[in-house]
Amino acid sequence: MGYNATVVVMLDALHEIDKDPEFNHKLVSAIRSKTIRNGIIDVSACNHVNAASVIEVHHADRLVPVLVGGNTGQVVEGVSIGFRDGDMELLRALAAKLGYRIGKIPAKVFK
């Protein structure tokens, strides 16, 4: 199935991205570098040093939770599930990472 990359694009930099004829090449290079480097890789566009940031790269068979905000992103480390496992398995994995278990609320019996 290939690989996926999580990239955060700064909307304030869109005008610089639009003007930079090399942006696509810089982004491709950053994504390729991310497969062998740790940490976030910033991509510049004209005078904007972090017009975009490559957060992570993972195999398309996996779901990897990423928190995005503050002009950056952060992988929720230690949580990765199969693509077809679904939302409940992701919730269970996140809960387990924090030391919790998820269980279905039992149906109440009315008397």
Backbone hydrogen bonds, N-H to C=O, Kabsch-Sander energy under -0.5 kcal/mol:
donor,donor_aa,acceptor,acceptor_aa,energy
4,N,58,H,-3.0
6,T,56,E,-2.6
7,V,5,A,-0.6
8,V,53,S,-2.7
9,V,7,V,-0.5
10,M,8,V,-0.5
10,M,51,A,-2.9
11,L,9,V,-0.7
13,A,10,M,-1.9
14,L,11,L,-1.4
16,E,13,A,-0.7
17,I,13,A,-2.7
18,D,14,L,-2.7
19,K,15,H,-1.0
20,D,16,E,-1.5
23,F,20,D,-1.3
26,K,22,E,-2.4
27,L,23,F,-2.8
28,V,24,N,-2.3
29,S,25,H,-2.3
30,A,26,K,-2.3
31,I,27,L,-2.4
32,R,28,V,-2.4
33,S,29,S,-2.4
34,K,30,A,-2.0
35,T,31,I,-0.9
35,T,32,R,-0.7
36,I,33,S,-1.9
37,R,33,S,-1.3
41,I,54,V,-1.9
42,D,40,I,-0.6
43,V,52,A,-3.3
45,A,48,H,-2.4
48,H,45,A,-2.6
49,V,47,N,-0.8
51,A,43,V,-1.2
51,A,48,H,-0.9
52,A,43,V,-1.7
53,S,8,V,-2.4
54,V,41,I,-3.0
55,I,6,T,-3.0
55,I,53,S,-0.7
56,E,6,T,-1.0
58,H,4,N,-2.3
60,A,2,G,-2.6
62,R,59,H,-2.0
63,L,81,I,-3.2
64,V,62,R,-0.5
67,L,74,Q,-3.1
69,G,72,T,-2.2
72,T,69,G,-1.1
74,Q,67,L,-2.5
76,V,65,P,-2.6
77,E,75,V,-1.3
79,V,76,V,-1.2
81,I,63,L,-1.7
83,F,61,D,-2.9
85,D,82,G,-1.6
90,L,86,G,-1.7
91,L,87,D,-2.7
92,R,88,M,-2.5
93,A,89,E,-2.4
94,L,90,L,-2.5
95,A,91,L,-2.5
96,A,92,R,-2.7
97,K,93,A,-2.0
98,L,94,L,-1.2
99,G,96,A,-1.4
100,Y,95,A,-3.0
110,F,108,K,-0.6
